[in-house]
Amino acid sequence: MTTSLWLIPALLSMLAPSRSDCPPPGELYGEIKVVESFADCKVEVVTSFPDLRVKLVDNFAGDPGEWEMVESFPDYTVEFVTSFPDVKIEYVESFPGVER
């Protein structure tokens, strides 16, 4: 009986829902591709209380909140949703990054 007790945590971890591949909001920057399924992050666009303020840039998206939209070789893929997001974003023209 005691030899099978080690199986319980292993079985429970298999039954737990898989966690998202979405990084913390402060690490979500770089080349971003929008997809309709199997995204790294599910994102909801909001106008108040965002987790991340996003500025769209044409080149060199190297700071938190800077996104360069690409069609190939993205750093992350995102899917836009209206409920149950991993991250809530707000588009801005200045001061991108994590809301403090």
Buried (B, 14 or more C-beta within 10 A) or exposed (E): EEEEEEEEEEEEEEEEEEEEEBBEBEEBBBBBBBEEEEBBBBBBBEEEEBBBBBBBBEEEBEEBBBBBBBEEEBBBBBBBBEEEBBBBBBBBEEEBBBBE
